Amino acid sequence: MRFSFTWLELLLVTSVAAIFLAPAQRLLLHSSPLLINQENTSTNQRQLDCLLLMLKTELIQTRYSPGDDAEPIPIQVSSDEVVLLADLNRDGDLNDT
């Protein structure tokens, strides 16, 4: 016994598939610009992270401290940020600027 589909069955299945694929196509066409925007944002974030890592490494290697050893070190380095403190009135207190 040979199993085969009739033209009517193929037409019915194709029309049902088209009904389900039409909303999916709209969704995919709408998400493409969003994915490109997300990729650009991700690239920018990676570049910024690389820049901060290089800055952090250079500051640690040069032991950044513009004053003498009695002054507190005006840099705070953590895993996700580099904070440079300024002593604008040169009184040795970094919390009042």
C-alpha positions in Angstrom: 0.0 0.0 0.0 1.4 3.3 -1.0 0.9 6.3 1.3 0.6 9.8 -0.3 -1.0 13.1 0.2 -3.7 14.6 -2.0 -3.5 18.2 -3.3 -6.3 19.2 -1.0 -4.4 18.0 2.1 -1.2 19.8 1.0 -3.1 23.0 0.4 -4.8 22.8 3.8 -1.6 22.2 5.6 0.2 25.0 3.7 -2.5 27.5 4.5 -2.5 26.6 8.2 1.3 26.9 8.3 1.1 30.3 6.6 -1.4 31.5 9.1 1.0 30.6 12.0 4.1 31.9 10.3 2.8 35.3 9.4 2.8 36.7 13.0 6.2 35.0 13.6 7.6 36.9 10.5 6.3 40.2 11.8 7.9 39.5 15.2 11.3 38.5 13.6 11.3 41.6 11.4 10.6 43.8 14.4 13.3 42.2 16.5 16.1 42.6 14.0 16.7 46.3 14.6 16.5 45.7 18.3 19.1 43.0 18.1 21.4 45.3 16.0 21.0 48.0 18.6 21.7 45.5 21.4 24.9 44.4 19.6 26.1 48.0 19.3 25.4 48.7 22.9 27.2 45.5 23.9 30.2 46.5 21.8 30.3 49.9 23.3 30.2 48.5 26.8 33.0 46.0 26.1 35.2 48.9 24.8 34.5 51.0 27.9 35.3 48.0 30.1 38.6 47.6 28.3 39.4 51.2 28.6 38.6 51.2 32.4 40.7 48.1 32.9 43.7 49.6 31.1 43.3 52.9 33.1 43.0 50.9 36.3 46.1 48.8 35.5 48.2 51.9 34.6 47.1 53.7 37.7 48.0 50.8 39.9 51.4 50.3 38.2 52.4 53.9 38.6 51.1 54.0 42.2 49.2 57.2 41.5 49.7 59.7 44.3 50.5 63.3 43.4 51.3 64.3 47.0 53.7 63.0 49.6 53.3 59.8 51.6 51.4 61.6 54.4 48.5 62.4 52.2 45.9 59.7 51.5 46.0 58.1 48.1 43.4 59.9 46.0 42.3 56.9 44.0 39.8 54.1 44.8 40.0 51.1 42.5 37.4 48.3 42.6 36.5 45.6 40.1 34.0 47.8 38.2 35.0 51.4 38.7 37.9 53.8 39.2 37.3 56.8 41.3 39.8 59.7 41.3 39.5 62.0 44.3 40.7 65.6 44.2 41.9 67.7 47.1 41.0 71.1 45.6 41.9 73.2 48.7 45.0 71.1 49.5 44.2 70.6 53.2 44.6 66.8 53.0 41.0 66.0 53.5 39.5 64.4 50.4 35.9 64.2 51.7 35.3 68.0 51.5 35.6 68.4 47.8 
